[in-house]
Amino acid sequence: MATAATKKIDLEITSDSICPFCFVGYRRIQQAIRIAKERSLPLSFSLRFAPFLLDPTLPPSPGESKRERYVRRFGGEERVRQMEEAMKERGRACDPPIEFSYGGNVSQTTDSHRLIEKARELKGEEGQLALVERLFKTYFEEEGDPASHELLARDAVTTGIFPSADEARAFLASDELKDSVAAGIKKAQLRGITGVPFTIINGQLGVSGAQEVDTFVKVFEQIASGELEA
């Protein structure tokens, strides 16, 4: 009996390392892919992260208090507390769960994007995804400074991107891939992307925001059946 030809799904996820919805959205995409595979949909998947700066005005490391900046930006302590609780609920509903923690500092993320690009260059998709996962965990669950060269280097070594922290720090101290990251951010702007996550499927179909798992599963099913061309 003939089987359906496997269709490839390329997911380009425009994201920022300090965007909580980007972490949630990535978790939901991961779960949707697992469901698609469990249902034996004739699909193969590839993922790539692309850069975005949610707040280009952020200071470099060590940055400033995450909570204090949120209070100024979002309108008071009670408003921020409500936002934090809502995000914690979203995180715990993920599979596997995310334990959001809102202490620590926030800072400029260009160097994290450079490292994410370098991970792709050196270790391909698998390396990039491992690093993104680790960077999200460092910032969102462990309250780490997202621009700290020490933490970025540590995470690059633990995920196998660089063999030593010295090599990772040397890369971070250079200007390598700054132009590439700037071009990626400009590309997102030219596409009209004003918020993240923003997922582009096969270069054609744009999905804005951290959509529910079922939304992604439905899109995957429609592509598999030929109902949706992407």
Buried (B, 14 or more C-beta within 10 A) or exposed (E): EEEEEEBEBBBBBBBBBBBBBBBBBBBBBBBBBEBBEEEEBEBEBEBBBBBBBBBEEBEEBEBEEBBEBBBEEEEEEEEBBEBBEEBBEBBEEBEEEBEBBBEBBBBBBBBBBBBBBBBBEBBEBEBBBBBBBBBBBBBBBEEBBBBBBBBBBBBBBEBBBBEEBEBBBEBBEEEBBBEBBBEBBEBBEEEEBEEBBBBBBBEEBBBBBBBEBEBBBBBBBBBBEEEBEB
